Amino acid sequence: MPGTRWSRLLPTALLVTLALTAITVWSASDDIEAELAARAKDALADVGVSGGQVSFSGRDANLTGFPPDKAAQAIDAIQRIDGVRTVEISGDTAPPAGPVTTSGEPSGPPAPPSPSPSPAPTSAKPVDKAGFQAEIDRLLAATPITFEPDTTELTADGERGALEIAKLLTDAPRELRFRITGSVATGSDRKLALNRALTVERLLERSGVKRDQAYSTQRRNSDGASGEGRRVDITAEQR
C-alpha cells in the first residue's frame, strides 16, 4: 500500500538528513579551527613568541611547548583573538608565579607604598605688635596694596593684598591698632593720599576688622616714577 511504502522511507530520509547535518557541522568546525589556528600563529608572531604549539578543539585553545617565561605572553596573545572561547596550557609551560608584564617577564617585587605627604607647616599667628608688623610687612612685600594712577581705585592685585591684610587683622588683640598711610606720586594732590588710605580702611572694616583698630593718615611720596608711590603702608601700634 502507498501509505506503508512512505512510512518505510521516512526513517531512511531522516537518517540521511541527520548525516548531512553532522557532516556540515563537522566541516564548519574544521574551518573554524583552521581559521583560529592561522590567526593564533599570526598573533604569536606579532608579539615575538615562538617555540610552542597551539591546537584548537572548536573554539577552545590548548597551548603546549612554550618556554615558561613566555607562557603568560602566549596565553594573553591567544585570549585576545576574537572568537577564542577558552585557553588552556599543558606540559611544563606554566607561567612563572607573580604578576607578568606585557613583555612576558615576571615583574619585580611590588614597590612599598609611598609615605603620606607631611602637612605643610603653618606659621603661628602673631600675638604682639612685633609679630603683627612682621606679618604685615611680609604680606605687603608679596602683594602691595596699589592703586590705579590718580584715583582711589585699587588695582586687582591691590585689592587682593588688602583682603589678605584684613584676614590677618581680624583676629588682632584689642590693645593693637593699625595706621594706614596713603601715598601719592610726586606732584599729585595731597588729599589723594588720605583718600586712598580711607579706601583701604573701609575695605578692612567691611571685611571684619574692628572699626576703632584701623585709622588713616596721609603723606606725600617722592618715588612716583616707578609707580611705587601709588600705594598704602600699614603700621602696627600699641594703644
Disulfide bonds with the S-S distance in Angstrom:
none
